[in-house]
């Protein structure tokens, strides 16, 4: 699976590591639903850290397929991410 962290790059993450990423993604979603900026910020930081820890960087210019998962850039606010998600609907 290819995970893109906006403003950082792409990482190849193994299928066995997906449940850990999905749990953090769910925490971010719940924080957005509850307008909990603090929990959102922590879950985002944890998710980015986990992708970097578990994933292997994809070299720039590598012609990998599109990202399977896109993670907001470090420091994104709950409001920014919520606005982006609403634009995709």
N, C-alpha and C positions, 0 to 999 in steps of 0.2 A: 504494500500500500504506500502511496506517495502522499506525504503531508506537507503542505506549503504553509510556512509561517510568513505572513505578510511582512515585507520589509527585511526579511532574514534569508529565506531560501527554502529549498525543498529537502525533505528527508525521507529516506526509504525506511519504513517501519514494518517489522514482521507481523504476520497475522496473529501470532501468539500474544503479542503485546497490545492488541486492539482493545481487549476488555478494560485495561487500565486507562486508556485514552478515552474510551466511551464513558466511563464513570465520571471523569473530570469534565467531559463535554456536557453530561447530564447536569452536573453541579452548576455549570455556567448557565445552562438553560433555565434551571430552577431559580437561580439568582436573578436572571433577567425577568422572569415571570413575577417575582416578588419585589422587584426594584431594589435589590440588596447589593449596593455598589461594593461594599467591603468583601462580601462572599464572592462576588463576581471577580473582583480584582485578584483575590487569592487563587480561585479556581483557574483563571487565565494564566497566572504566573506558574502554577503547578503544571498545567497542561503544556505550556511552552517548555518548561524544564524537563518534563517527561519525554516529550518528542525529541529534544536534544540528547537526552540520556540514552533513550532506547533506539533512536534512529541513526542511520548513516547518512551524512550529507550527500546530496546528489550534486556532482560537479556542475558549476555554472556552464550553461551552453549545452548540457547533455540533453539529448532529444527524447527525454522520458515522456510518457503519455501525461495527459493532464492530471492535476492533483485530484486525489480521491477525497481529501479533506483539506479545507482551508481554515487556518487558525488566525484570528486577528493579531495585529502587531502588538508587541510588548507595550504596555501602558495604555491600551485602548480603554476608553470609558464604557460603562454599561450603555449610556445613551448612544454613543457612536455605533456600537455593535447592534443595538436594537434598531436603530435607523437603517443600517445596512440590511438587516434581516427583513425588515418591512418592505424595503425596495425590491427584494428578490421575490416576494409573494405575488 
